[in-house]
Amino acid sequence: MADLTIAQLVAFNLTLLAAMASPGPAFLLVLRNSIADGRRAGIVTGLGLGLVAGLWTAAALMGLAALFEWVPWLYGAMKMAGALYLLYLAIGMWRGAHAPLSAQTKANGTAAFRSGLIVNLANPKSVLFASAVIVVIFPAGLGWAGGALIVVNHLAVEIIVYTAMALGLSTAPARAAYLRIKPHADRTAAVLMAGLGLRLLLNR
């Protein structure tokens, strides 16, 4: 049974951080919820995102990517559902761009957590990414303990990064800056989210 090393975990974490830094749906969702709805909303959004990211990594370790290759319609169905949800979020952001925050329903903890869960559940490409990274970085023949450590490590990285984002973005200066440019910020986020949804829908 192959051993898991610290160097391998460090390489895995650096790859995760590079992927998380790109402005994808998860990044945009934490950014928007943290600034618009406050620290708690941002943190619990990150918890939802991190939980599913860890589950996707566990699925990759168990060979879900191979299942997607064997049953391609399942991957296609999940990808289509994810794309439609991202487009739904984009429409909501666009329509609410000019509404003052006081007139909008502030996301509570449950709603923010659910939005994080759904956004990452809606991205089955995460399994393919995790599978590729795992194959490249980790040796074959890892036992259940090594696999569990990889999953827990991934969950911890996601929670730490998104919590740090929420703490930084929910400050009074960040919120004041957001309020000054809210219509433009929300519509920019809506366009980016719609673009990500369309790319997920159309990318073969």
Residue frames as a rotation matrix with the C-alpha (Angstrom) as fourth column:
MET 1
0.582 0.813 0.000 0.00
0.813 -0.582 0.000 0.00
0.000 0.000 -1.000 0.00
ALA 2
-0.122 -0.674 0.729 1.52
0.630 -0.620 -0.468 3.36
0.767 0.402 0.500 -1.06
ASP 3
-0.199 -0.049 -0.979 2.38
0.911 -0.378 -0.167 6.01
-0.362 -0.924 0.120 1.50
LEU 4
0.682 0.449 0.577 1.07
0.587 -0.807 -0.066 9.57
0.436 0.384 -0.814 1.44
THR 5
-0.314 -0.894 -0.319 3.76
0.944 -0.260 -0.201 12.26
0.097 -0.365 0.926 1.91
ILE 6
0.132 0.266 -0.955 3.69
0.496 -0.852 -0.168 15.87
-0.858 -0.452 -0.244 3.09
ALA 7
-0.764 -0.497 -0.412 5.20
-0.101 -0.539 0.837 16.98
-0.638 0.680 0.361 -0.23
GLN 8
-0.784 0.534 0.316 2.29
0.556 0.378 0.740 15.42
0.276 0.756 -0.594 -2.11
LEU 9
0.161 0.874 -0.459 -0.27
0.968 -0.230 -0.100 17.18
-0.193 -0.429 -0.883 0.10
VAL 10
-0.167 -0.298 -0.940 1.55
0.184 -0.946 0.267 20.50
-0.969 -0.128 0.213 -0.35
ALA 11
-0.979 -0.202 -0.005 1.49
0.019 -0.117 0.993 20.05
-0.201 0.972 0.119 -4.14
PHE 12
-0.411 0.906 0.104 -2.22
0.865 0.351 0.357 19.17
0.287 0.237 -0.928 -3.98
ASN 13
0.223 0.506 -0.833 -2.98
0.781 -0.604 -0.159 22.25
-0.584 -0.615 -0.530 -1.86
LEU 14
-0.555 -0.479 -0.680 -1.06
-0.023 -0.808 0.588 24.58
-0.832 0.342 0.437 -4.18
THR 15
-0.931 0.276 0.240 -3.04
0.303 0.215 0.928 23.21
0.205 0.937 -0.284 -7.12
LEU 16
-0.048 0.958 -0.284 -6.30
0.997 0.065 0.049 23.74
0.065 -0.281 -0.958 -5.21
LEU 17
0.017 0.008 -1.000 -5.38
0.467 -0.884 0.001 27.32
-0.884 -0.467 -0.019 -4.30
ALA 18
-0.894 -0.365 -0.261 -4.54
-0.067 -0.467 0.882 28.12
-0.444 0.806 0.393 -7.93
ALA 19
-0.681 0.705 0.199 -7.89
0.585 0.359 0.727 26.69
0.441 0.612 -0.657 -9.05
MET 20
0.107 0.765 -0.635 -9.83
0.977 -0.199 -0.075 28.52
-0.183 -0.612 -0.769 -6.33
ALA 21
-0.408 -0.349 -0.844 -8.22
0.306 -0.923 0.233 31.85
-0.860 -0.163 0.483 -7.25
SER 22
-0.953 0.123 0.278 -9.79
0.252 -0.194 0.948 31.77
0.170 0.973 0.154 -10.72
PRO 23
-0.716 0.698 -0.009 -13.11
-0.599 -0.621 -0.506 33.67
-0.358 -0.357 0.863 -10.90
GLY 24
-0.837 0.455 -0.305 -15.43
0.170 0.745 0.645 30.71
0.520 0.488 -0.701 -11.18
PRO 25
0.099 0.986 0.134 -18.99
0.028 -0.138 0.990 30.32
0.995 -0.094 -0.041 -9.84
ALA 26
0.395 0.029 -0.918 -17.84
0.858 0.345 0.380 29.46
0.328 -0.938 0.112 -6.30
PHE 27
-0.653 -0.721 -0.232 -15.55
0.757 -0.634 -0.162 32.48
-0.031 -0.281 0.959 -6.11
LEU 28
-0.715 0.427 0.553 -18.26
-0.042 -0.816 0.576 34.82
0.697 0.389 0.602 -7.41
LEU 29
0.289 0.908 -0.305 -20.88
0.294 0.219 0.930 33.40
0.911 -0.359 -0.203 -5.03
VAL 30
0.143 -0.314 -0.939 -18.75
0.990 0.057 0.132 33.86
0.012 -0.948 0.318 -1.91
LEU 31
-0.859 -0.498 0.121 -17.72
0.505 -0.862 0.034 37.33
0.087 0.091 0.992 -3.04
ARG 32
-0.483 0.740 0.468 -21.29
-0.091 -0.574 0.814 38.45
0.871 0.350 0.344 -3.69
ASN 33
0.449 0.718 -0.532 -22.84
0.441 0.339 0.831 36.88
0.777 -0.608 -0.164 -0.58
SER 34
-0.140 -0.594 -0.792 -20.10
0.990 -0.065 -0.127 38.18
0.024 -0.802 0.597 1.71
ILE 35
-0.953 -0.264 0.146 -20.37
0.274 -0.960 0.050 41.78
0.127 0.088 0.988 0.53
ALA 36
-0.478 0.839 0.260 -24.13
-0.276 -0.425 0.862 41.94
0.834 0.340 0.435 0.05
ASP 37
0.504 0.820 -0.270 -25.35
-0.101 0.367 0.925 39.76
0.857 -0.439 0.268 2.93
GLY 38
0.584 -0.291 0.758 -22.56
-0.797 -0.383 0.466 39.92
0.155 -0.877 -0.456 5.47
ARG 39
-0.378 -0.913 0.155 -19.89
-0.921 0.353 -0.168 37.82
0.098 -0.206 -0.974 7.14
ARG 40
-0.282 0.307 0.909 -22.13
-0.440 0.801 -0.407 34.96
-0.853 -0.515 -0.091 8.30
ALA 41
0.780 0.622 -0.065 -23.64
-0.309 0.293 -0.905 34.50
-0.544 0.726 0.421 4.85
GLY 42
0.422 -0.705 -0.571 -20.19
-0.833 -0.053 -0.550 34.42
0.358 0.708 -0.609 3.26
ILE 43
-0.530 -0.671 0.519 -18.84
-0.831 0.533 -0.158 31.89
-0.170 -0.515 -0.840 5.76
VAL 44
-0.072 0.555 0.829 -21.76
-0.236 0.798 -0.555 29.47
-0.969 -0.235 0.074 5.49
THR 45
0.826 0.232 -0.514 -21.69
-0.536 0.040 -0.843 29.79
-0.175 0.972 0.157 1.69
GLY 46
-0.048 -0.950 -0.307 -18.06
-0.922 0.161 -0.352 28.66
0.384 0.266 -0.884 1.89
LEU 47
-0.479 -0.062 0.876 -19.03
-0.609 0.742 -0.281 25.77
-0.632 -0.668 -0.393 4.15
GLY 48
0.571 0.766 0.295 -21.54
-0.239 0.499 -0.833 24.56
-0.785 0.405 0.468 1.58
LEU 49
0.699 -0.389 -0.600 -19.03
-0.673 -0.071 -0.737 24.91
0.244 0.918 -0.311 -1.23
GLY 50
-0.310 -0.928 0.207 -16.29
-0.940 0.267 -0.214 23.18
0.144 -0.261 -0.955 0.75
LEU 51
-0.091 0.353 0.931 -18.49
-0.512 0.786 -0.348 20.25
-0.854 -0.508 0.109 1.78
VAL 52
0.873 0.475 0.110 -19.39
-0.139 0.458 -0.878 19.42
-0.468 0.751 0.466 -1.80
ALA 53
0.453 -0.793 -0.407 -15.81
-0.804 -0.167 -0.570 19.99
0.384 0.586 -0.713 -3.02
GLY 54
-0.445 -0.601 0.664 -14.64
-0.839 0.538 -0.075 17.42
-0.312 -0.591 -0.744 -0.48
LEU 55
0.255 0.639 0.726 -17.37
-0.227 0.769 -0.597 15.03
-0.940 -0.012 0.341 -1.60
TRP 56
0.897 0.019 -0.441 -16.33
-0.441 0.020 -0.897 15.46
-0.009 1.000 0.026 -5.25
THR 57
-0.087 -0.992 -0.088 -12.75
-0.950 0.109 -0.291 14.59
0.298 0.058 -0.953 -4.29
ALA 58
-0.359 0.044 0.932 -13.99
-0.545 0.801 -0.248 11.51
-0.758 -0.597 -0.263 -2.42
ALA 59
0.707 0.683 0.184 -16.02
-0.198 0.441 -0.875 10.57
-0.679 0.582 0.447 -5.51
ALA 60
0.582 -0.577 -0.572 -12.94
-0.755 -0.122 -0.645 11.00
0.302 0.807 -0.507 -7.68
LEU 61
-0.450 -0.775 0.444 -10.95
-0.885 0.453 -0.106 8.71
-0.119 -0.441 -0.890 -5.38
MET 62
-0.200 0.471 0.859 -13.73
-0.219 0.833 -0.508 6.12
-0.955 -0.289 -0.064 -5.72
GLY 63
-0.820 -0.296 0.489 -13.68
0.348 0.420 0.838 6.32
-0.453 0.858 -0.241 -9.52
LEU 64
0.192 0.962 -0.192 -16.72
0.338 -0.249 -0.908 8.46
-0.921 0.110 -0.373 -10.34
ALA 65
-0.084 -0.283 -0.955 -14.85
-0.745 -0.619 0.249 9.94
-0.662 0.733 -0.159 -13.32
ALA 66
-0.965 -0.261 0.016 -14.72
-0.198 0.769 0.608 6.43
-0.171 0.584 -0.794 -14.80
LEU 67
-0.363 0.912 0.190 -18.47
0.647 0.393 -0.653 6.12
-0.670 -0.114 -0.733 -14.24
PHE 68
0.262 0.430 -0.864 -19.02
-0.260 -0.831 -0.493 9.36
-0.929 0.353 -0.106 -16.17
GLU 69
-0.557 -0.518 -0.649 -17.01
-0.772 0.035 0.634 7.91
-0.306 0.855 -0.419 -19.07
TRP 70
-0.955 0.206 0.211 -19.05
0.235 0.964 0.125 4.72
-0.178 0.170 -0.969 -18.92
VAL 71
0.017 0.999 0.048 -22.42
0.977 -0.007 -0.211 6.51
-0.211 0.051 -0.976 -18.62
PRO 72
-0.826 -0.509 0.243 -21.86
0.555 -0.810 0.189 9.80
0.101 0.291 0.951 -20.49
TRP 73
-0.117 0.850 0.513 -25.52
0.333 -0.453 0.827 10.84
0.935 0.268 -0.230 -20.36
LEU 74
0.529 0.274 -0.803 -25.29
0.838 -0.020 0.545 11.06
0.133 -0.962 -0.240 -16.55
TYR 75
-0.445 -0.764 -0.468 -22.45
0.758 -0.599 0.258 13.56
-0.477 -0.240 0.845 -16.80
GLY 76
-0.795 0.167 0.583 -24.34
0.374 -0.622 0.688 15.47
0.477 0.765 0.432 -19.48
ALA 77
0.259 0.965 -0.049 -27.51
0.578 -0.114 0.808 15.62
0.774 -0.238 -0.587 -17.37
MET 78
0.364 -0.193 -0.911 -25.62
0.879 -0.250 0.405 16.89
-0.306 -0.949 0.078 -14.32
LYS 79
-0.719 -0.695 -0.026 -23.77
0.629 -0.666 0.401 19.45
-0.296 0.272 0.916 -16.42
MET 80
-0.488 0.617 0.618 -27.01
0.399 -0.472 0.786 20.74
0.776 0.630 -0.016 -17.97
ALA 81
0.548 0.695 -0.465 -28.68
0.718 -0.107 0.688 21.05
0.429 -0.711 -0.558 -14.56
GLY 82
0.001 -0.650 -0.760 -25.67
0.851 -0.398 0.342 22.94
-0.524 -0.647 0.553 -13.27
ALA 83
-0.845 -0.328 0.422 -25.60
0.522 -0.672 0.525 25.30
0.112 0.664 0.739 -16.22
LEU 84
-0.057 0.919 0.390 -29.30
0.462 -0.322 0.826 26.09
0.885 0.227 -0.406 -15.84
TYR 85
0.568 0.231 -0.790 -28.84
0.823 -0.166 0.543 26.84
-0.005 -0.959 -0.284 -12.13
LEU 86
-0.459 -0.797 -0.393 -25.98
0.732 -0.590 0.341 29.24
-0.504 -0.131 0.854 -12.87
LEU 87
-0.738 0.274 0.617 -28.15
0.378 -0.589 0.714 31.00
0.559 0.760 0.331 -15.45
TYR 88
0.375 0.900 -0.223 -30.94
0.664 -0.093 0.742 31.21
0.646 -0.426 -0.633 -12.86
LEU 89
0.216 -0.392 -0.894 -28.54
0.858 -0.360 0.366 32.87
-0.466 -0.846 0.258 -10.40
ALA 90
-0.792 -0.582 0.182 -27.36
0.587 -0.647 0.487 35.26
-0.166 0.493 0.854 -13.10
ILE 91
-0.282 0.780 0.559 -30.92
0.469 -0.396 0.789 36.34
0.837 0.485 -0.254 -13.93
GLY 92
0.596 0.517 -0.615 -31.64
0.769 -0.146 0.622 36.97
0.232 -0.844 -0.484 -10.25
MET 93
-0.184 -0.757 -0.627 -28.50
0.784 -0.498 0.370 39.10
-0.592 -0.423 0.686 -9.87
TRP 94
-0.832 -0.132 0.538 -29.31
0.498 -0.604 0.623 41.10
0.243 0.786 0.568 -12.99
ARG 95
0.052 0.959 0.277 -32.90
0.537 -0.261 0.802 41.79
0.842 0.108 -0.529 -11.98
GLY 96
0.725 0.259 -0.639 -31.91
0.688 -0.212 0.694 42.86
0.044 -0.942 -0.331 -8.48
ALA 97
-0.219 -0.954 0.206 -29.02
0.918 -0.273 -0.289 45.06
0.332 0.125 0.935 -9.53
HIS 98
-0.540 0.027 0.841 -30.87
0.045 -0.997 0.061 48.37
0.840 0.070 0.537 -9.01
ALA 99
0.608 0.780 -0.146 -32.84
0.174 0.048 0.984 47.32
0.775 -0.623 -0.106 -5.93
PRO 100
0.022 -0.599 0.800 -31.46
-0.822 -0.466 -0.327 48.70
0.569 -0.651 -0.503 -2.64
LEU 101
-0.763 -0.391 -0.515 -30.26
-0.081 0.848 -0.524 46.10
0.642 -0.358 -0.678 -0.17
SER 102
-0.835 0.479 0.271 -33.03
-0.370 -0.124 -0.921 47.07
-0.408 -0.869 0.281 2.23
ALA 103
0.102 0.923 -0.370 -35.58
-0.950 -0.020 -0.310 46.06
-0.294 0.383 0.876 -0.42
GLN 104
-0.040 -0.194 -0.980 -33.99
-0.616 0.778 -0.129 42.70
0.787 0.598 -0.150 -1.07
THR 105
0.943 0.325 0.064 -34.37
-0.269 0.637 0.722 39.52
0.194 -0.699 0.688 0.91
LYS 106
0.077 -0.971 0.227 -31.13
-0.989 -0.104 -0.107 39.05
0.127 -0.216 -0.968 2.78
ALA 107
0.189 -0.068 -0.980 -29.78
-0.269 0.956 -0.118 35.54
0.944 0.286 0.162 2.48
ASN 108
0.660 0.013 0.751 -30.02
-0.748 0.103 0.655 33.74
-0.069 -0.995 0.078 5.83
GLY 109
-0.250 -0.868 0.429 -27.63
-0.799 0.435 0.416 31.02
-0.547 -0.239 -0.802 6.89
THR 110
0.022 0.330 0.944 -29.69
0.146 0.933 -0.329 28.19
-0.989 0.145 -0.027 5.45
ALA 111
0.927 0.374 0.009 -30.18
0.084 -0.185 -0.979 29.87
-0.365 0.909 -0.204 2.08
ALA 112
0.468 -0.830 -0.304 -26.51
-0.882 -0.459 -0.105 30.81
-0.053 0.318 -0.947 1.81
PHE 113
-0.341 -0.567 0.750 -25.38
-0.533 0.774 0.342 27.29
-0.774 -0.283 -0.566 2.74
ARG 114
0.355 0.578 0.735 -27.82
0.314 0.667 -0.676 25.80
-0.881 0.470 0.055 0.22
SER 115
0.925 -0.032 -0.379 -26.57
-0.344 -0.499 -0.796 28.10
-0.164 0.866 -0.472 -2.53
GLY 116
-0.027 -1.000 -0.005 -23.00
-0.966 0.025 0.256 26.93
-0.256 0.012 -0.967 -1.88
LEU 117
-0.242 0.011 0.970 -24.07
-0.119 0.992 -0.041 23.29
-0.963 -0.125 -0.239 -1.96
ILE 118
0.663 0.646 0.378 -25.98
0.274 0.260 -0.926 23.65
-0.696 0.718 -0.005 -5.22
VAL 119
0.718 -0.426 -0.550 -23.31
-0.680 -0.600 -0.422 25.65
-0.150 0.677 -0.721 -7.05
ASN 120
-0.373 -0.925 0.074 -20.66
-0.885 0.378 0.272 23.00
-0.280 0.036 -0.959 -6.43
LEU 121
-0.178 0.399 0.900 -23.07
0.088 0.917 -0.389 20.11
-0.980 0.010 -0.198 -6.95
ALA 122
0.806 0.583 -0.107 -23.90
0.006 -0.189 -0.982 21.74
-0.592 0.790 -0.156 -10.28
ASN 123
0.453 -0.721 -0.524 -20.30
-0.891 -0.360 -0.276 21.43
0.011 0.592 -0.806 -11.44
PRO 124
0.929 -0.056 0.366 -19.51
-0.005 0.987 0.163 17.76
-0.370 -0.153 0.916 -12.20
LYS 125
0.652 -0.758 0.024 -16.32
-0.033 -0.060 -0.998 18.92
0.757 0.650 -0.064 -13.92
SER 126
0.348 -0.513 0.785 -14.90
-0.927 -0.313 0.207 19.12
0.139 -0.799 -0.584 -10.39
VAL 127
0.745 -0.050 0.665 -14.74
-0.194 0.938 0.287 15.33
-0.638 -0.343 0.690 -10.35
LEU 128
0.844 -0.445 0.299 -12.72
0.470 0.346 -0.812 15.28
0.257 0.826 0.501 -13.55
PHE 129
0.450 -0.689 0.568 -10.39
-0.485 -0.723 -0.491 17.97
0.749 -0.055 -0.660 -12.19
ALA 130
0.440 -0.246 0.864 -9.94
-0.853 0.184 0.488 16.13
-0.279 -0.952 -0.129 -8.91
SER 131
0.888 -0.077 0.454 -9.32
0.145 0.982 -0.117 12.85
-0.437 0.170 0.883 -10.72
ALA 132
0.721 -0.640 0.265 -6.65
0.251 -0.115 -0.961 14.39
0.646 0.759 0.078 -12.94
VAL 133
0.303 -0.604 0.737 -4.91
-0.771 -0.610 -0.183 16.06
0.560 -0.512 -0.651 -10.00
ILE 134
0.610 -0.012 0.792 -5.05
-0.637 0.586 0.501 12.91
-0.470 -0.810 0.350 -7.86
VAL 135
0.932 -0.247 0.266 -3.59
0.347 0.818 -0.458 10.73
-0.104 0.519 0.848 -10.62
VAL 136
0.539 -0.752 0.380 -0.73
0.061 -0.415 -0.908 13.17
0.840 0.513 -0.178 -11.26
ILE 137
0.134 -0.497 0.857 0.19
-0.791 -0.575 -0.210 13.94
0.598 -0.650 -0.470 -7.65
PHE 138
0.214 0.038 0.976 -0.58
-0.885 0.430 0.178 10.88
-0.413 -0.902 0.125 -5.56
PRO 139
-0.801 -0.566 -0.196 0.77
-0.598 0.734 0.322 7.34
-0.038 0.375 -0.926 -5.97
ALA 140
0.033 0.791 -0.611 -1.45
-0.580 0.513 0.633 4.47
0.814 0.333 0.476 -6.96
GLY 141
-0.066 0.002 -0.998 -2.58
0.418 0.908 -0.026 2.11
0.906 -0.419 -0.061 -4.23
LEU 142
-0.714 -0.097 0.693 -3.38
-0.497 -0.626 -0.600 4.62
0.492 -0.773 0.399 -1.49
GLY 143
-0.738 0.457 -0.496 -5.30
0.630 0.730 -0.265 3.03
0.241 -0.508 -0.827 1.36
TRP 144
0.284 0.946 0.155 -8.55
0.756 -0.320 0.571 4.30
0.590 -0.045 -0.806 2.86
ALA 145
0.395 -0.188 -0.899 -6.63
0.754 -0.492 0.434 6.32
-0.525 -0.850 -0.052 5.48
GLY 146
-0.707 -0.703 -0.081 -4.66
0.495 -0.574 0.653 8.18
-0.505 0.421 0.753 2.81
GLY 147
-0.537 0.593 0.599 -7.80
0.596 -0.236 0.768 8.83
0.597 0.770 -0.227 0.80
ALA 148
0.499 0.747 -0.440 -9.65
0.836 -0.280 0.472 10.10
0.229 -0.603 -0.764 3.87
LEU 149
-0.025 -0.598 -0.801 -6.76
0.661 -0.611 0.436 12.46
-0.750 -0.519 0.411 4.68
ILE 150
-0.872 -0.261 0.413 -6.87
0.489 -0.471 0.735 13.88
0.003 0.843 0.538 1.14
VAL 151
-0.073 0.942 0.326 -10.61
0.672 -0.195 0.714 14.53
0.737 0.272 -0.619 1.44
VAL 152
0.575 0.258 -0.777 -10.35
0.799 -0.380 0.465 16.12
-0.175 -0.888 -0.425 4.90
ASN 153
-0.433 -0.823 -0.367 -7.41
0.626 -0.568 0.535 18.22
-0.648 0.002 0.761 3.71
HIS 154
-0.724 0.229 0.650 -9.41
0.537 -0.404 0.740 19.44
0.432 0.886 0.170 0.70
LEU 155
0.369 0.924 -0.099 -12.38
0.749 -0.233 0.620 20.33
0.550 -0.303 -0.778 2.91
ALA 156
0.328 -0.316 -0.890 -10.10
0.776 -0.447 0.445 22.25
-0.538 -0.837 0.099 5.31
VAL 157
-0.754 -0.650 0.096 -8.46
0.571 -0.576 0.584 24.24
-0.325 0.495 0.806 2.50
GLU 158
-0.392 0.690 0.608 -11.82
0.579 -0.329 0.747 25.23
0.715 0.644 -0.271 1.04
ILE 159
0.585 0.677 -0.446 -13.24
0.759 -0.264 0.595 26.33
0.285 -0.687 -0.669 4.41
ILE 160
0.013 -0.668 -0.744 -10.12
0.748 -0.486 0.451 28.30
-0.663 -0.563 0.494 5.38
VAL 161
-0.846 -0.389 0.365 -9.93
0.531 -0.552 0.642 30.15
-0.048 0.737 0.674 2.05
TYR 162
-0.234 0.833 0.502 -13.62
0.505 -0.337 0.795 31.01
0.831 0.440 -0.342 1.82
THR 163
0.556 0.362 -0.748 -13.80
0.831 -0.246 0.498 32.03
-0.004 -0.899 -0.438 5.49
ALA 164
-0.384 -0.774 -0.503 -10.85
0.669 -0.609 0.426 34.37
-0.636 -0.173 0.752 4.94
MET 165
-0.782 0.173 0.599 -12.62
0.462 -0.483 0.743 35.82
0.418 0.858 0.298 1.89
ALA 166
0.243 0.970 -0.028 -15.83
0.691 -0.153 0.707 36.32
0.681 -0.191 -0.707 3.86
LEU 167
0.343 -0.176 -0.922 -14.03
0.844 -0.373 0.385 38.06
-0.412 -0.911 0.021 6.73
GLY 168
-0.682 -0.703 -0.202 -12.22
0.526 -0.663 0.532 40.40
-0.508 0.257 0.822 4.37
LEU 169
-0.790 0.377 0.484 -15.14
0.367 -0.342 0.865 41.18
0.491 0.861 0.132 2.08
SER 170
0.206 0.950 -0.234 -17.74
0.786 -0.019 0.617 41.75
0.582 -0.312 -0.751 4.82
THR 171
-0.517 -0.460 -0.722 -15.88
0.803 -0.553 -0.223 44.69
-0.296 -0.695 0.655 6.37
ALA 172
0.348 0.687 -0.637 -17.47
0.451 -0.719 -0.529 48.15
-0.822 -0.103 -0.561 6.47
PRO 173
-0.264 -0.468 -0.844 -15.14
-0.497 -0.683 0.535 49.61
-0.826 0.561 -0.052 3.79
ALA 174
-0.975 -0.094 0.199 -15.82
0.099 0.619 0.779 46.71
-0.197 0.779 -0.595 1.41
ARG 175
-0.228 0.969 0.095 -19.57
0.907 0.247 -0.343 47.00
-0.355 0.008 -0.935 1.96
ALA 176
0.256 0.288 -0.923 -19.51
0.093 -0.958 -0.273 50.78
-0.962 -0.016 -0.272 1.46
ALA 177
-0.655 -0.557 -0.511 -17.55
-0.476 -0.221 0.851 50.38
-0.587 0.801 -0.121 -1.77
TYR 178
-0.838 0.399 0.373 -20.04
0.530 0.759 0.379 47.75
-0.131 0.515 -0.847 -2.96
LEU 179
0.079 0.944 -0.320 -23.03
0.747 -0.269 -0.608 49.99
-0.661 -0.191 -0.726 -2.21
ARG 180
-0.081 -0.173 -0.982 -21.51
-0.307 -0.933 0.190 52.79
-0.948 0.316 0.022 -4.29
ILE 181
-0.600 -0.236 -0.764 -21.28
-0.793 0.048 0.608 50.59
-0.107 0.971 -0.216 -7.37
LYS 182
-0.391 0.439 0.809 -23.99
-0.248 0.796 -0.552 48.02
-0.886 -0.417 -0.203 -6.61
PRO 183
0.679 0.718 -0.155 -25.85
-0.372 0.154 -0.915 48.13
-0.633 0.679 0.372 -9.97
HIS 184
0.414 -0.598 -0.686 -22.64
-0.851 0.013 -0.525 47.78
0.323 0.801 -0.504 -11.96
ALA 185
-0.592 -0.685 0.424 -21.15
-0.798 0.574 -0.187 45.18
-0.115 -0.449 -0.886 -9.60
ASP 186
-0.110 0.637 0.763 -24.27
-0.288 0.714 -0.638 43.00
-0.951 -0.290 0.106 -9.60
ARG 187
0.836 0.469 -0.284 -24.68
-0.381 0.124 -0.916 43.14
-0.395 0.875 0.282 -13.35
THR 188
0.040 -0.895 -0.444 -21.00
-0.948 0.106 -0.301 42.40
0.316 0.433 -0.844 -13.92
ALA 189
-0.664 -0.236 0.710 -21.32
-0.565 0.780 -0.269 39.38
-0.490 -0.580 -0.651 -11.61
ALA 190
0.337 0.879 0.337 -24.51
-0.287 0.436 -0.853 38.36
-0.897 0.191 0.399 -13.46
VAL 191
0.685 -0.136 -0.716 -22.76
-0.725 -0.025 -0.688 38.49
0.076 0.990 -0.116 -16.84
LEU 192
-0.411 -0.911 -0.041 -19.82
-0.885 0.409 -0.223 36.47
0.220 -0.055 -0.974 -15.53
MET 193
-0.472 0.308 0.826 -22.12
-0.407 0.755 -0.514 33.91
-0.782 -0.579 -0.231 -13.93
ALA 194
0.659 0.747 -0.089 -24.19
-0.380 0.228 -0.896 33.61
-0.649 0.625 0.434 -17.12
GLY 195
0.344 -0.619 -0.706 -21.01
-0.894 0.014 -0.447 33.20
0.287 0.785 -0.549 -19.16
LEU 196
-0.695 -0.595 0.404 -19.84
-0.705 0.675 -0.218 30.38
-0.143 -0.436 -0.888 -16.89
GLY 197
-0.056 0.775 0.629 -23.25
-0.277 0.594 -0.756 28.73
-0.959 -0.217 0.181 -17.16
LEU 198
0.782 0.351 -0.515 -23.28
-0.556 0.019 -0.831 28.96
-0.282 0.936 0.210 -20.95
ARG 199
-0.109 -0.902 -0.418 -19.73
-0.945 0.224 -0.237 27.61
0.307 0.370 -0.877 -21.16
LEU 200
-0.674 -0.075 0.735 -20.71
-0.476 0.805 -0.354 24.67
-0.565 -0.588 -0.578 -18.98
LEU 201
0.322 0.913 0.252 -23.79
-0.257 0.341 -0.904 24.09
-0.911 0.226 0.344 -21.12
LEU 202
0.854 0.088 -0.513 -22.05
-0.507 -0.080 -0.858 24.34
-0.117 0.993 -0.023 -24.50
ASN 203
-0.128 -0.990 -0.059 -18.63
-0.991 0.125 0.051 22.87
-0.043 0.065 -0.997 -23.74
ARG 204
0.820 0.423 -0.385 -18.48
-0.486 0.871 -0.079 19.31
0.302 0.251 0.920 -25.04
